[in-house]
Structures are given as C-alpha cells and as structure tokens.
Amino acid sequence: LAAAVSDRAGYARLHVADVMAIEVPATEPDVATPEQWTQQTVEAYRPLFTDLATSLGGTDDLPAEMTADPMAQMMAGLGKMMAPAMMGMSVGSMVGNLARRAFGVYDLPIPRATPALVVVPANIDSFAAAWSIELDEMRLWVLAHELAGLTLFSVGHIADHLRSLVQRHVGGFRPDPSALSDKLTSLDIDQSDPMAAMQQAFGDPEVLLGAVRSSEQLALEPELDAAVAVTIGVIDWVVDAVAVRIIGGSALQIAEAARRRRAEASPDEIFVERLLGIRLGAEQTARGKAFVQGVVDRAGEHGLEPLFTDPTAVPTPNEIEAPGLWLARVADG
C-alpha cells in the first residue's frame, strides 16, 4: 500500500507543481492508521496546546472584584492547577475523534513546525465506499489536497503568518473563575463515582472554555479569518485544477462529497476551531474560493504568484472581499 501511495503521490506532485508554479517538497508520503495520526497530531501541535493551557491557567490579570472575592480566588487557583489536566483530557479526546474522519494532515489547515505528508487510507477508503467513488480516484484526490497543503505551508512567510496568528489566539484566552464556578455547581454529579463524573466534566469543551474569550481575540478574528480563508481557497483551487487533469469527470463528484463532509462538522471539529481560532465553515470556504477565483479571473492562472513569493503580499481582511484591490497593491509593490 505504501508503495502504491508513493507512486500516485509522484504523479499528483507533478501536476500540483505545474498549477502552483512553485517547487513542491519531495517529502515522501507516510501511510498512517487513525491511532498513528492521533499520536502525530498531538505531538505536532503540542506547543499550541501548551500555550493554551498556560493562558487558561493564568490568574495574574484577574479583575479587581475577583481578586477581592475569596471564592473567586479559590476558583482561579483551581483553574490554574487543573488547566493542564483539563487540556490533556479534552485535547486527547478531541484529536482521537478527529482521527476517525481525517484523510491527512491538512484537513486542519495549521502549519506544523516540520511539514509532513501523511494520509489515512482506512478513512479515505471508507469514505470512497460510502460515496461510491472509485478508490484510486479518491486516493489521488486526497494526495492532491495534501500536496497542495504541504506546498503552501512550505512557503515560509505564509506558514509563519498563520502560525503566529493561531499562537496569538491561543495565548489570548483569559480565565473566568466565576464562569467555571457556575458550570461546576450546575453539574449533576454521579454520587456513586464522583471522580469519574468530574473527569467527564473537565473533558467537556464547555467546562474547559467557559466564558474566557478575550477582547484581544475578538480584535484578532478578522485577520485570522482572512488567513484561514486564503489557505482554504488556495488549497481548494489547486485541488480542483489538479483533479480535473488526473481524475477527469469524477473530480466534481469528489469535490461535492468533500464539501458536504466539511459542512458536517462534528462537535470535536467545532471545539478545535474554537480552541485554535480556525473557522472552517461554508462561509469561510466561500470567501476563500471567491478571492482566489477573483484573482485568477483578473490575472490568469499564475495571478497568485505574489502570494507565494512576496512576504508583504499576504491579503488583508478587506482585500479578501476585493481581490482587485489586492492585485493592485501587489502590482504597485
């Protein structure tokens, strides 16, 4: 299986390179089980989850009314002590559930410190069977998608920009002891096994997050949304262009099936979006695809080249809605 995937990856790589007009990394594909995907993903994003646990456990900038309240102080101390355990339970459960659906690394469009090319054949094959898609065509489509993500995030300034925004988002959470206290006091604790009930409670995203979103995160949201929209838009455009070449008429069927799969977000996918600030819904997808298509319509199939070569060419939130403005700016530069 690994040899077959490697062979098909080589075929898809040639077309991704031609469409993107930049070098595609020669990274060999790795074939993983869902369990292996879970382990690799937790390890790859450990720095983000560590930053998140730190921000959730912080107590230094509590409002004055809370610092004067002994109960609030106690809950703040509990939150600081429990944050790593809470994160461990929630993240482990979340990533494990995501692994049941993941096709590869770039289902979650966040750059890793070390770019990787990993596919999960068990999930790809079951999806193909459910949608009556020819297996080899489905695998080719996924490889094109993963190679597009790998290539995009191999561009240093693109990866650094999105990674920095996500890090700022996870570091922007502010603990709210009163929210945590309200949530815990409303729990229906199983008296026969209170420790198990508490463990389940702290694995609940609502308990973990509470009302801790900060004004810094709200201010950051448009820029992070823009970066995610561009990422999704570029990857989807590349995959569509490549799939027509290497798959043919079935490409539209696969793209529609993949679109529906993305739209049917699981609770775990919604949770990771809230944690990391990565919104992947239909609106974001439409924004990204409209921007990329607008650039291509105006400047041709290589109109995106400044994005790949110029660190100052990252689109602003306003430019996402007006690709002509982006083209004018990068042309002037």
Contacts in CASP RR format, 6 or more apart in sequence:
PFRMAT RR
TARGET T0000
AUTHOR 0000-0000-0000
METHOD contacts of the structure
MODEL  1
LAAAVSDRAGYARLHVADVMAIEVPATEPDVATPEQWTQQTVEAYRPLFT
DLATSLGGTDDLPAEMTADPMAQMMAGLGKMMAPAMMGMSVGSMVGNLAR
RAFGVYDLPIPRATPALVVVPANIDSFAAAWSIELDEMRLWVLAHELAGL
TLFSVGHIADHLRSLVQRHVGGFRPDPSALSDKLTSLDIDQSDPMAAMQQ
AFGDPEVLLGAVRSSEQLALEPELDAAVAVTIGVIDWVVDAVAVRIIGGS
ALQIAEAARRRRAEASPDEIFVERLLGIRLGAEQTARGKAFVQGVVDRAG
EHGLEPLFTDPTAVPTPNEIEAPGLWLARVADG
1 31 0 8 1.000
1 121 0 8 1.000
2 29 0 8 1.000
2 31 0 8 1.000
5 29 0 8 1.000
5 31 0 8 1.000
5 119 0 8 1.000
5 121 0 8 1.000
5 139 0 8 1.000
5 143 0 8 1.000
6 28 0 8 1.000
6 29 0 8 1.000
8 136 0 8 1.000
8 139 0 8 1.000
8 140 0 8 1.000
8 143 0 8 1.000
9 28 0 8 1.000
9 29 0 8 1.000
9 117 0 8 1.000
9 143 0 8 1.000
9 147 0 8 1.000
11 140 0 8 1.000
11 246 0 8 1.000
12 140 0 8 1.000
12 143 0 8 1.000
12 144 0 8 1.000
12 147 0 8 1.000
12 242 0 8 1.000
12 246 0 8 1.000
13 24 0 8 1.000
13 147 0 8 1.000
15 144 0 8 1.000
15 242 0 8 1.000
15 245 0 8 1.000
15 246 0 8 1.000
16 24 0 8 1.000
16 144 0 8 1.000
16 147 0 8 1.000
16 148 0 8 1.000
16 151 0 8 1.000
16 238 0 8 1.000
16 242 0 8 1.000
17 23 0 8 1.000
17 24 0 8 1.000
17 151 0 8 1.000
19 238 0 8 1.000
19 241 0 8 1.000
19 242 0 8 1.000
19 301 0 8 1.000
20 148 0 8 1.000
20 151 0 8 1.000
20 152 0 8 1.000
20 238 0 8 1.000
20 304 0 8 1.000
20 308 0 8 1.000
21 302 0 8 1.000
21 305 0 8 1.000
21 308 0 8 1.000
22 151 0 8 1.000
22 155 0 8 1.000
22 308 0 8 1.000
22 309 0 8 1.000
23 151 0 8 1.000
24 147 0 8 1.000
24 150 0 8 1.000
24 151 0 8 1.000
25 115 0 8 1.000
25 117 0 8 1.000
25 150 0 8 1.000
25 151 0 8 1.000
25 154 0 8 1.000
27 115 0 8 1.000
27 116 0 8 1.000
27 117 0 8 1.000
27 150 0 8 1.000
28 117 0 8 1.000
29 117 0 8 1.000
29 118 0 8 1.000
29 119 0 8 1.000
29 143 0 8 1.000
29 146 0 8 1.000
30 116 0 8 1.000
30 117 0 8 1.000
30 118 0 8 1.000
30 119 0 8 1.000
31 118 0 8 1.000
31 119 0 8 1.000
31 121 0 8 1.000
32 40 0 8 1.000
32 104 0 8 1.000
32 118 0 8 1.000
32 119 0 8 1.000
32 120 0 8 1.000
33 120 0 8 1.000
33 122 0 8 1.000
34 96 0 8 1.000
34 99 0 8 1.000
34 100 0 8 1.000
34 102 0 8 1.000
34 120 0 8 1.000
34 122 0 8 1.000
34 123 0 8 1.000
35 99 0 8 1.000
37 99 0 8 1.000
37 102 0 8 1.000
37 104 0 8 1.000
37 118 0 8 1.000
37 120 0 8 1.000
38 92 0 8 1.000
38 95 0 8 1.000
38 96 0 8 1.000
38 98 0 8 1.000
38 99 0 8 1.000
40 116 0 8 1.000
40 118 0 8 1.000
41 95 0 8 1.000
41 98 0 8 1.000
41 99 0 8 1.000
41 102 0 8 1.000
41 105 0 8 1.000
41 108 0 8 1.000
42 49 0 8 1.000
42 91 0 8 1.000
42 92 0 8 1.000
42 95 0 8 1.000
44 112 0 8 1.000
44 113 0 8 1.000
44 114 0 8 1.000
44 116 0 8 1.000
45 110 0 8 1.000
45 112 0 8 1.000
47 113 0 8 1.000
48 110 0 8 1.000
48 166 0 8 1.000
48 167 0 8 1.000
48 170 0 8 1.000
48 276 0 8 1.000
49 87 0 8 1.000
49 88 0 8 1.000
49 91 0 8 1.000
49 170 0 8 1.000
51 167 0 8 1.000
51 170 0 8 1.000
51 171 0 8 1.000
52 87 0 8 1.000
52 170 0 8 1.000
52 171 0 8 1.000
52 173 0 8 1.000
52 275 0 8 1.000
53 83 0 8 1.000
53 84 0 8 1.000
53 86 0 8 1.000
53 87 0 8 1.000
53 88 0 8 1.000
54 83 0 8 1.000
54 171 0 8 1.000
55 170 0 8 1.000
55 171 0 8 1.000
55 172 0 8 1.000
55 173 0 8 1.000
55 174 0 8 1.000
55 175 0 8 1.000
56 79 0 8 1.000
56 83 0 8 1.000
56 86 0 8 1.000
56 87 0 8 1.000
56 173 0 8 1.000
56 175 0 8 1.000
56 208 0 8 1.000
56 212 0 8 1.000
57 79 0 8 1.000
57 80 0 8 1.000
57 83 0 8 1.000
57 175 0 8 1.000
58 76 0 8 1.000
58 80 0 8 1.000
58 83 0 8 1.000
58 175 0 8 1.000
59 76 0 8 1.000
59 77 0 8 1.000
59 79 0 8 1.000
59 80 0 8 1.000
59 175 0 8 1.000
61 174 0 8 1.000
62 72 0 8 1.000
62 76 0 8 1.000
62 175 0 8 1.000
62 177 0 8 1.000
65 72 0 8 1.000
66 72 0 8 1.000
66 73 0 8 1.000
66 76 0 8 1.000
66 177 0 8 1.000
66 178 0 8 1.000
67 73 0 8 1.000
71 181 0 8 1.000
72 177 0 8 1.000
72 178 0 8 1.000
72 181 0 8 1.000
73 177 0 8 1.000
75 177 0 8 1.000
75 178 0 8 1.000
75 180 0 8 1.000
75 181 0 8 1.000
76 175 0 8 1.000
76 177 0 8 1.000
77 177 0 8 1.000
78 177 0 8 1.000
78 180 0 8 1.000
79 86 0 8 1.000
79 175 0 8 1.000
79 177 0 8 1.000
79 180 0 8 1.000
80 175 0 8 1.000
82 202 0 8 1.000
83 175 0 8 1.000
85 202 0 8 1.000
86 202 0 8 1.000
86 203 0 8 1.000
86 207 0 8 1.000
86 208 0 8 1.000
87 208 0 8 1.000
89 199 0 8 1.000
89 202 0 8 1.000
89 203 0 8 1.000
90 202 0 8 1.000
90 203 0 8 1.000
90 204 0 8 1.000
90 205 0 8 1.000
90 208 0 8 1.000
90 271 0 8 1.000
93 203 0 8 1.000
93 268 0 8 1.000
94 205 0 8 1.000
94 268 0 8 1.000
94 271 0 8 1.000
94 272 0 8 1.000
96 268 0 8 1.000
97 266 0 8 1.000
97 268 0 8 1.000
98 107 0 8 1.000
98 108 0 8 1.000
98 266 0 8 1.000
98 268 0 8 1.000
98 269 0 8 1.000
98 272 0 8 1.000
99 120 0 8 1.000
100 123 0 8 1.000
101 107 0 8 1.000
101 123 0 8 1.000
101 261 0 8 1.000
101 266 0 8 1.000
102 108 0 8 1.000
102 120 0 8 1.000
102 123 0 8 1.000
103 119 0 8 1.000
103 120 0 8 1.000
103 123 0 8 1.000
103 124 0 8 1.000
103 127 0 8 1.000
103 142 0 8 1.000
103 145 0 8 1.000
103 146 0 8 1.000
104 118 0 8 1.000
104 119 0 8 1.000
104 120 0 8 1.000
104 142 0 8 1.000
104 146 0 8 1.000
105 112 0 8 1.000
105 116 0 8 1.000
105 117 0 8 1.000
105 118 0 8 1.000
105 146 0 8 1.000
105 149 0 8 1.000
105 150 0 8 1.000
106 145 0 8 1.000
106 146 0 8 1.000
106 148 0 8 1.000
106 149 0 8 1.000
106 150 0 8 1.000
106 153 0 8 1.000
106 235 0 8 1.000
108 272 0 8 1.000
108 278 0 8 1.000
109 149 0 8 1.000
109 162 0 8 1.000
109 228 0 8 1.000
109 231 0 8 1.000
109 232 0 8 1.000
109 235 0 8 1.000
109 278 0 8 1.000
109 280 0 8 1.000
110 162 0 8 1.000
110 163 0 8 1.000
110 166 0 8 1.000
110 276 0 8 1.000
110 278 0 8 1.000
111 153 0 8 1.000
111 158 0 8 1.000
111 159 0 8 1.000
111 160 0 8 1.000
111 162 0 8 1.000
111 163 0 8 1.000
112 153 0 8 1.000
115 150 0 8 1.000
115 153 0 8 1.000
115 154 0 8 1.000
116 150 0 8 1.000
117 146 0 8 1.000
117 147 0 8 1.000
117 150 0 8 1.000
118 146 0 8 1.000
119 139 0 8 1.000
119 142 0 8 1.000
119 143 0 8 1.000
119 146 0 8 1.000
121 139 0 8 1.000
124 138 0 8 1.000
124 139 0 8 1.000
124 142 0 8 1.000
125 135 0 8 1.000
125 138 0 8 1.000
127 133 0 8 1.000
127 138 0 8 1.000
127 257 0 8 1.000
127 261 0 8 1.000
128 134 0 8 1.000
128 135 0 8 1.000
128 137 0 8 1.000
128 138 0 8 1.000
128 139 0 8 1.000
129 135 0 8 1.000
131 253 0 8 1.000
131 254 0 8 1.000
131 257 0 8 1.000
133 250 0 8 1.000
133 253 0 8 1.000
133 254 0 8 1.000
133 257 0 8 1.000
134 250 0 8 1.000
137 247 0 8 1.000
137 250 0 8 1.000
137 254 0 8 1.000
138 254 0 8 1.000
140 243 0 8 1.000
140 246 0 8 1.000
140 247 0 8 1.000
141 239 0 8 1.000
141 243 0 8 1.000
141 247 0 8 1.000
141 251 0 8 1.000
141 254 0 8 1.000
141 255 0 8 1.000
141 258 0 8 1.000
144 238 0 8 1.000
144 239 0 8 1.000
144 242 0 8 1.000
144 243 0 8 1.000
144 246 0 8 1.000
145 235 0 8 1.000
145 239 0 8 1.000
145 258 0 8 1.000
148 234 0 8 1.000
148 235 0 8 1.000
148 238 0 8 1.000
148 239 0 8 1.000
148 242 0 8 1.000
149 235 0 8 1.000
151 238 0 8 1.000
152 158 0 8 1.000
152 231 0 8 1.000
152 234 0 8 1.000
152 235 0 8 1.000
153 159 0 8 1.000
153 162 0 8 1.000
155 308 0 8 1.000
157 311 0 8 1.000
157 314 0 8 1.000
158 231 0 8 1.000
158 307 0 8 1.000
158 308 0 8 1.000
158 314 0 8 1.000
161 227 0 8 1.000
161 314 0 8 1.000
162 227 0 8 1.000
162 228 0 8 1.000
162 231 0 8 1.000
165 220 0 8 1.000
165 223 0 8 1.000
165 224 0 8 1.000
165 227 0 8 1.000
166 224 0 8 1.000
166 276 0 8 1.000
166 277 0 8 1.000
166 278 0 8 1.000
168 216 0 8 1.000
168 220 0 8 1.000
169 217 0 8 1.000
169 220 0 8 1.000
169 224 0 8 1.000
169 276 0 8 1.000
169 277 0 8 1.000
170 275 0 8 1.000
170 276 0 8 1.000
170 277 0 8 1.000
172 214 0 8 1.000
172 216 0 8 1.000
172 217 0 8 1.000
173 209 0 8 1.000
173 212 0 8 1.000
173 213 0 8 1.000
173 214 0 8 1.000
173 217 0 8 1.000
174 212 0 8 1.000
174 213 0 8 1.000
174 214 0 8 1.000
175 212 0 8 1.000
176 210 0 8 1.000
176 211 0 8 1.000
176 212 0 8 1.000
179 210 0 8 1.000
179 211 0 8 1.000
179 212 0 8 1.000
180 207 0 8 1.000
180 210 0 8 1.000
183 201 0 8 1.000
183 206 0 8 1.000
183 207 0 8 1.000
183 210 0 8 1.000
184 201 0 8 1.000
184 207 0 8 1.000
187 197 0 8 1.000
187 201 0 8 1.000
189 197 0 8 1.000
189 198 0 8 1.000
190 196 0 8 1.000
190 197 0 8 1.000
201 207 0 8 1.000
202 208 0 8 1.000
205 267 0 8 1.000
205 271 0 8 1.000
205 274 0 8 1.000
205 275 0 8 1.000
209 274 0 8 1.000
209 275 0 8 1.000
217 277 0 8 1.000
221 277 0 8 1.000
222 317 0 8 1.000
223 316 0 8 1.000
223 317 0 8 1.000
224 277 0 8 1.000
224 278 0 8 1.000
225 279 0 8 1.000
225 284 0 8 1.000
225 287 0 8 1.000
225 317 0 8 1.000
226 315 0 8 1.000
226 316 0 8 1.000
226 317 0 8 1.000
226 319 0 8 1.000
226 320 0 8 1.000
227 314 0 8 1.000
228 278 0 8 1.000
228 279 0 8 1.000
228 280 0 8 1.000
228 284 0 8 1.000
229 284 0 8 1.000
229 285 0 8 1.000
229 287 0 8 1.000
229 288 0 8 1.000
229 291 0 8 1.000
229 320 0 8 1.000
230 288 0 8 1.000
230 291 0 8 1.000
230 292 0 8 1.000
230 307 0 8 1.000
230 314 0 8 1.000
230 315 0 8 1.000
230 320 0 8 1.000
232 280 0 8 1.000
232 284 0 8 1.000
232 285 0 8 1.000
232 288 0 8 1.000
232 289 0 8 1.000
233 285 0 8 1.000
233 288 0 8 1.000
233 289 0 8 1.000
233 291 0 8 1.000
233 292 0 8 1.000
234 292 0 8 1.000
234 304 0 8 1.000
234 307 0 8 1.000
236 285 0 8 1.000
236 288 0 8 1.000
236 289 0 8 1.000
236 292 0 8 1.000
237 289 0 8 1.000
237 292 0 8 1.000
237 293 0 8 1.000
237 296 0 8 1.000
239 255 0 8 1.000
240 251 0 8 1.000
240 255 0 8 1.000
241 301 0 8 1.000
243 251 0 8 1.000
243 254 0 8 1.000
243 255 0 8 1.000
244 251 0 8 1.000
247 254 0 8 1.000
259 285 0 8 1.000
262 280 0 8 1.000
262 281 0 8 1.000
262 282 0 8 1.000
262 285 0 8 1.000
263 281 0 8 1.000
263 282 0 8 1.000
265 273 0 8 1.000
265 280 0 8 1.000
265 281 0 8 1.000
269 280 0 8 1.000
272 278 0 8 1.000
273 279 0 8 1.000
273 280 0 8 1.000
287 320 0 8 1.000
287 321 0 8 1.000
288 320 0 8 1.000
290 323 0 8 1.000
291 315 0 8 1.000
291 319 0 8 1.000
291 320 0 8 1.000
291 321 0 8 1.000
291 323 0 8 1.000
291 326 0 8 1.000
292 304 0 8 1.000
292 323 0 8 1.000
294 323 0 8 1.000
294 324 0 8 1.000
295 303 0 8 1.000
295 304 0 8 1.000
295 323 0 8 1.000
295 324 0 8 1.000
295 326 0 8 1.000
295 327 0 8 1.000
296 303 0 8 1.000
296 304 0 8 1.000
298 323 0 8 1.000
298 324 0 8 1.000
298 327 0 8 1.000
299 327 0 8 1.000
303 327 0 8 1.000
306 313 0 8 1.000
306 330 0 8 1.000
307 313 0 8 1.000
307 314 0 8 1.000
307 315 0 8 1.000
307 330 0 8 1.000
310 330 0 8 1.000
310 333 0 8 1.000
312 333 0 8 1.000
313 326 0 8 1.000
313 329 0 8 1.000
313 330 0 8 1.000
315 326 0 8 1.000
316 326 0 8 1.000
318 325 0 8 1.000
319 325 0 8 1.000
319 326 0 8 1.000
319 329 0 8 1.000
END
